């Protein structure tokens, strides 16, 4: 079984962990139909439109 020879320093450990902080949240865009915020390339949850056409009927 592999065992580390030396203790990982705090600086080395923290440098590795910064990569996770660089990942950003997905950008929201405005729906052209209802002007609500939505994720890009997805059907709008509010109105059910995608690319100018009704994709899902919303009650």
C-alpha positions in Angstrom: 0.0 0.0 0.0 1.3 3.5 -0.9 2.2 5.7 2.0 3.6 9.3 1.8 7.2 9.7 2.8 6.8 13.2 4.0 4.0 15.4 5.5 2.3 17.5 2.9 3.0 21.2 3.8 0.1 23.6 4.3 1.2 25.7 1.3 1.3 22.7 -1.0 -2.1 21.5 0.3 -3.7 24.9 -0.1 -2.3 25.4 -3.7 -4.0 22.1 -4.7 -7.3 23.2 -3.1 -7.4 26.6 -4.9 -8.3 24.8 -8.2 -11.8 24.1 -6.8 -12.3 27.8 -5.9 -11.7 28.8 -9.5 -14.8 27.0 -10.8 -17.5 29.6 -11.2 -21.2 29.3 -11.0 -23.1 29.0 -14.3 -24.1 32.3 -16.0 -27.7 33.2 -16.1 -29.2 34.9 -19.1 -32.6 36.6 -19.7 -35.3 34.6 -21.4 -36.4 36.4 -24.5 -40.1 35.5 -24.0 -40.8 36.2 -20.3 -37.5 38.1 -19.3 -36.9 35.8 -16.4 -33.4 34.6 -15.6 -32.6 31.1 -17.0 -29.6 28.9 -17.7 -28.3 29.1 -21.2 -29.2 26.3 -23.7 -32.0 25.1 -21.5 -35.8 25.4 -21.6 -37.1 28.3 -19.5 -38.8 27.0 -16.4 -41.2 30.0 -16.2 -42.7 30.0 -19.8 -41.5 26.7 -21.3 -40.0 28.3 -24.4 -36.7 27.3 -26.0 -35.3 29.0 -29.2 -38.5 30.9 -29.8 -40.7 27.8 -29.7 -42.8 26.3 -27.0 -40.9 23.2 -25.9 -42.8 22.3 -22.7 -46.3 23.3 -21.6 -46.2 25.1 -18.3 -49.2 25.4 -16.1 
